[in-house]
Amino acid sequence: MATIWSAHRSSPPIDLASFVPPARIVQSAPDASEIRLQRFMDQPVWRAQTSGGPRLFDAGSGQPIPDLSEAQIRAAARRIYSGTGDIVAARLLTTAPLEMQARKPPYWQVEFDAWNRPTLYLSPQTGELISRRHALWRVFDFAWMLHIMDYDDRSDVNNPLLRVATWSALAMALAGAWLLLWSFPRRRKKKA
């Protein structure tokens, strides 16, 4: 089976002399914990990791790049997805769907037309891939929910229902072992 997720593409070298210095980005984002240069849609940008999430700045002008439009998100999703299906829908979500409860919105959900319903979740600020889901993952997630008996979040492997089931199974196993030993008659030694 061919892979449907593309690998990173190589980029041409970058001329740093034409870019604003990182100190200017720090002035615009004083709470940034990290600033790095990267490519975004074939354009060099400064990426500042702030307490409110990542922010992008144009590397040439230093101006902040606004949140991405639907057209930009669709283009970013097409670059990541290497399958042949077309984009069916692209939605900016402000509430997390069941399959993304562990991630805090907002993010873009981009669905493709394919047999396993591949879905990409992208950052509205940077266009980076947050997560990917497909039909087989959803089947596994359902089986995992049944296995750990967490029917709300599907992530708590130490919930009360699972603990009761575990201790009950252990008690039944010990009782079964005791009954097995108790049911065999004891052999009596013959007196000589």
Sine and cosine of phi, psi and omega as CSV:
sin_phi,cos_phi,sin_psi,cos_psi,sin_omega,cos_omega
0.00,0.00,0.74,-0.68,-0.02,-1.00
-0.97,0.23,0.52,-0.85,0.02,-1.00
-0.96,0.27,0.53,-0.85,0.00,-1.00
-0.95,-0.31,0.01,1.00,-0.03,-1.00
-0.92,-0.38,0.81,-0.58,-0.07,-1.00
-0.99,0.15,0.44,-0.90,0.04,-1.00
-1.00,0.07,0.16,-0.99,0.03,-1.00
-0.91,0.42,0.63,-0.77,0.03,-1.00
-1.00,-0.08,0.51,-0.86,0.02,-1.00
-0.96,0.27,0.48,-0.88,-0.04,-1.00
-0.87,-0.49,0.49,-0.87,0.08,-1.00
-0.94,0.35,0.33,-0.94,0.00,-1.00
-0.89,0.45,0.40,-0.92,-0.07,-1.00
-0.92,-0.40,0.69,-0.72,0.07,-1.00
-1.00,-0.04,0.96,-0.29,-0.08,-1.00
-0.96,0.29,-0.36,0.93,-0.07,-1.00
-0.90,0.43,-0.43,0.90,-0.05,-1.00
-1.00,0.02,0.05,1.00,-0.06,-1.00
-0.98,-0.21,0.42,-0.91,0.10,-0.99
-0.93,0.36,0.53,-0.85,-0.02,-1.00
-0.94,0.33,0.44,-0.90,0.01,-1.00
-0.86,0.50,-0.44,0.90,0.02,-1.00
-0.87,0.50,-0.56,0.83,0.03,-1.00
-0.93,0.36,-0.56,0.83,0.05,-1.00
-0.93,0.36,-0.60,0.80,0.03,-1.00
-0.89,0.45,-0.57,0.82,0.05,-1.00
-0.90,0.43,-0.60,0.80,0.00,-1.00
-0.98,0.21,-0.47,0.88,0.00,-1.00
-0.75,-0.66,0.97,0.24,-0.10,-0.99
-0.91,0.41,-0.35,0.94,0.00,-1.00
-1.00,-0.03,0.22,0.98,-0.03,-1.00
-0.93,0.37,0.73,-0.68,0.04,-1.00
-1.00,-0.09,-0.29,0.96,-0.01,-1.00
-0.42,-0.91,0.65,-0.76,0.10,-1.00
-0.75,-0.66,0.78,-0.63,0.01,-1.00
-0.61,-0.79,0.44,-0.90,0.03,-1.00
-1.00,-0.03,0.72,-0.69,0.03,-1.00
-0.48,-0.88,0.14,-0.99,0.06,-1.00
-0.99,-0.15,0.63,-0.78,0.08,-1.00
-0.68,-0.74,0.90,-0.43,-0.03,-1.00
0.80,0.60,0.74,0.67,0.00,-1.00
0.87,0.49,0.40,0.92,0.03,-1.00
-0.82,-0.58,0.75,-0.67,0.04,-1.00
-0.95,0.30,0.71,-0.70,0.00,-1.00
-0.67,-0.75,0.42,-0.91,0.19,-0.98
-1.00,-0.03,0.74,-0.67,0.03,-1.00
-0.94,-0.34,0.89,-0.45,0.01,-1.00
-0.96,-0.28,0.83,-0.56,0.05,-1.00
-1.00,0.00,0.96,-0.29,-0.05,-1.00
-0.95,-0.31,0.12,-0.99,0.02,-1.00
-0.91,0.42,-0.43,0.90,0.03,-1.00
-1.00,-0.01,0.11,0.99,-0.02,-1.00
0.92,-0.40,0.01,-1.00,-0.03,-1.00
-0.96,0.30,0.57,-0.82,0.09,-1.00
-0.76,-0.65,0.61,-0.80,0.00,-1.00
-0.95,-0.30,0.62,-0.79,0.05,-1.00
-0.78,-0.62,0.66,-0.75,0.05,-1.00
-0.88,0.48,0.79,-0.61,-0.08,-1.00
-0.94,0.35,-0.47,0.88,-0.01,-1.00
-0.99,0.16,-0.66,0.75,-0.08,-1.00
-0.97,-0.25,-0.39,0.92,-0.06,-1.00
0.99,0.13,0.05,1.00,-0.01,-1.00
-0.97,0.24,0.62,-0.78,0.04,-1.00
-0.91,0.41,0.61,-0.79,0.05,-1.00
-1.00,-0.03,0.82,-0.57,-0.03,-1.00
-0.93,0.38,0.24,-0.97,0.07,-1.00
-0.81,0.59,0.51,-0.86,-0.13,-0.99
-0.96,0.28,0.55,-0.83,0.06,-1.00
-0.99,0.13,0.16,-0.99,0.02,-1.00
-0.88,0.47,-0.63,0.78,0.01,-1.00
-0.89,0.45,-0.65,0.76,0.03,-1.00
-0.92,0.39,-0.63,0.78,0.03,-1.00
-0.91,0.42,-0.67,0.74,0.04,-1.00
-0.88,0.48,-0.65,0.76,0.03,-1.00
-0.92,0.40,-0.66,0.75,0.04,-1.00
-0.90,0.43,-0.65,0.76,0.01,-1.00
-0.91,0.42,-0.63,0.77,0.03,-1.00
-0.89,0.45,-0.57,0.82,0.02,-1.00
-0.93,0.37,-0.57,0.82,-0.05,-1.00
-0.98,0.19,-0.68,0.73,-0.09,-1.00
-0.99,0.14,0.80,-0.60,-0.02,-1.00
-0.96,-0.29,0.13,0.99,0.06,-1.00
-0.97,0.26,-0.04,-1.00,-0.05,-1.00
-0.98,-0.20,-0.16,0.99,-0.05,-1.00
-0.94,0.33,0.46,-0.89,0.05,-1.00
-1.00,0.07,0.31,-0.95,0.07,-1.00
-0.96,0.27,0.81,-0.59,0.00,-1.00
-1.00,0.01,-0.68,0.74,-0.05,-1.00
-0.43,-0.90,0.51,-0.86,0.11,-0.99
-0.70,-0.72,0.87,-0.49,-0.07,-1.00
-0.75,-0.66,0.67,-0.74,0.13,-0.99
-1.00,0.06,0.91,-0.41,-0.06,-1.00
-0.99,-0.12,0.70,-0.71,0.10,-1.00
-0.94,-0.34,-0.20,0.98,0.14,-0.99
-0.85,-0.53,0.64,-0.77,-0.09,-1.00
-0.97,0.23,0.75,-0.66,0.14,-0.99
-0.95,0.30,0.22,-0.98,-0.06,-1.00
-0.82,0.58,-0.63,0.77,-0.06,-1.00
-0.97,0.24,-0.11,0.99,0.00,-1.00
-0.80,-0.60,0.48,0.88,-0.06,-1.00
-0.89,0.46,-0.43,0.90,-0.03,-1.00
-0.97,0.23,-0.25,0.97,-0.04,-1.00
-0.95,-0.31,0.68,-0.73,-0.03,-1.00
-1.00,0.08,0.80,-0.60,0.05,-1.00
-0.96,0.28,0.18,-0.98,0.24,0.97
-1.00,0.04,0.46,-0.89,0.15,-0.99
-0.35,-0.93,0.32,-0.95,0.03,-1.00
-1.00,0.01,0.68,-0.73,0.10,-0.99
-0.94,-0.34,0.88,-0.48,-0.02,-1.00
-0.88,-0.48,0.89,-0.46,-0.02,-1.00
-0.97,-0.24,0.64,-0.77,0.01,-1.00
-0.93,-0.36,0.42,-0.91,0.03,-1.00
-1.00,0.02,0.98,-0.18,0.04,-1.00
-0.42,-0.91,0.21,-0.98,-0.09,-1.00
-0.89,0.46,-0.51,0.86,-0.05,-1.00
-0.97,-0.23,0.26,0.97,0.06,-1.00
0.74,0.67,0.87,0.49,0.01,-1.00
-0.91,0.41,0.65,-0.76,-0.02,-1.00
-0.71,-0.70,0.75,-0.66,0.06,-1.00
-0.94,-0.33,0.60,-0.80,0.10,-1.00
-0.90,-0.44,0.85,-0.53,-0.12,-0.99
-0.85,-0.53,0.52,-0.86,0.04,-1.00
-0.94,0.34,0.74,-0.68,0.02,-1.00
-0.95,0.30,-0.34,0.94,0.00,-1.00
-1.00,0.07,-0.66,0.75,-0.15,-0.99
-0.90,-0.44,-0.25,0.97,-0.06,-1.00
0.97,0.24,0.11,0.99,-0.01,-1.00
-0.96,0.27,0.50,-0.87,0.02,-1.00
-0.95,0.32,0.84,-0.55,0.07,-1.00
-1.00,-0.01,-0.73,0.69,-0.03,-1.00
-0.31,-0.95,0.29,-0.96,0.09,-1.00
-0.72,-0.69,0.59,-0.81,0.01,-1.00
-0.71,-0.71,0.41,-0.91,0.07,-1.00
-0.43,-0.90,0.09,-1.00,-0.13,-0.99
-0.86,0.50,-0.66,0.75,-0.01,-1.00
-0.92,0.40,-0.60,0.80,0.07,-1.00
-0.90,0.44,-0.64,0.77,-0.02,-1.00
-0.91,0.41,-0.59,0.80,0.08,-1.00
-0.90,0.43,-0.71,0.70,0.04,-1.00
-0.87,0.49,-0.68,0.73,-0.01,-1.00
-0.88,0.48,-0.64,0.77,0.04,-1.00
-0.91,0.43,-0.71,0.71,0.02,-1.00
-0.90,0.44,-0.61,0.79,0.04,-1.00
-0.90,0.44,-0.65,0.76,0.04,-1.00
-0.85,0.52,-0.71,0.70,0.02,-1.00
-0.91,0.41,-0.62,0.78,-0.05,-1.00
-0.91,0.42,-0.71,0.71,-0.05,-1.00
-1.00,-0.05,-0.02,1.00,0.05,-1.00
0.84,0.55,0.57,0.82,0.10,-1.00
-0.94,-0.35,0.99,-0.17,-0.12,-0.99
-1.00,-0.03,0.04,1.00,0.03,-1.00
-0.98,-0.20,-0.93,0.36,-0.09,-1.00
-1.00,-0.07,-0.36,0.93,-0.05,-1.00
0.89,0.45,0.49,0.87,-0.03,-1.00
-0.68,-0.74,-0.24,0.97,-0.07,-1.00
-1.00,0.04,0.97,-0.22,-0.01,-1.00
-1.00,0.03,0.16,0.99,0.02,-1.00
-0.76,-0.65,0.68,0.74,-0.04,-1.00
-1.00,0.08,0.33,-0.94,-0.07,-1.00
-0.86,0.50,-0.63,0.78,0.00,-1.00
-0.89,0.46,-0.68,0.74,0.01,-1.00
-0.92,0.39,-0.63,0.78,0.04,-1.00
-0.90,0.44,-0.67,0.74,0.03,-1.00
-0.89,0.46,-0.70,0.71,0.00,-1.00
-0.90,0.44,-0.64,0.77,0.00,-1.00
-0.91,0.42,-0.76,0.65,-0.03,-1.00
-0.92,0.38,-0.56,0.83,0.06,-1.00
-0.91,0.41,-0.67,0.74,0.03,-1.00
-0.90,0.44,-0.65,0.76,0.03,-1.00
-0.90,0.43,-0.69,0.72,0.01,-1.00
-0.89,0.45,-0.66,0.75,0.03,-1.00
-0.91,0.41,-0.62,0.79,0.02,-1.00
-0.91,0.42,-0.68,0.73,0.02,-1.00
-0.92,0.40,-0.66,0.75,0.04,-1.00
-0.90,0.44,-0.64,0.77,0.04,-1.00
-0.90,0.43,-0.66,0.75,0.03,-1.00
-0.90,0.43,-0.67,0.74,0.01,-1.00
-0.90,0.43,-0.68,0.74,0.02,-1.00
-0.91,0.42,-0.59,0.81,0.03,-1.00
-0.89,0.45,-0.72,0.69,0.02,-1.00
-0.92,0.38,-0.63,0.78,-0.04,-1.00
-0.94,0.34,-0.50,0.87,-0.08,-1.00
-0.97,0.24,-0.37,0.93,0.05,-1.00
-0.97,0.23,0.75,-0.66,0.02,-1.00
-0.94,0.34,0.55,-0.84,0.02,-1.00
-1.00,0.10,0.71,-0.70,0.02,-1.00
-0.98,0.20,0.72,-0.70,0.01,-1.00
-0.99,-0.14,0.63,-0.78,0.04,-1.00
-0.97,0.26,0.69,-0.72,0.05,-1.00
-0.97,0.24,0.64,-0.77,0.03,-1.00
-0.99,0.14,0.71,-0.71,-0.01,-1.00
-1.00,0.06,0.00,0.00,0.00,0.00
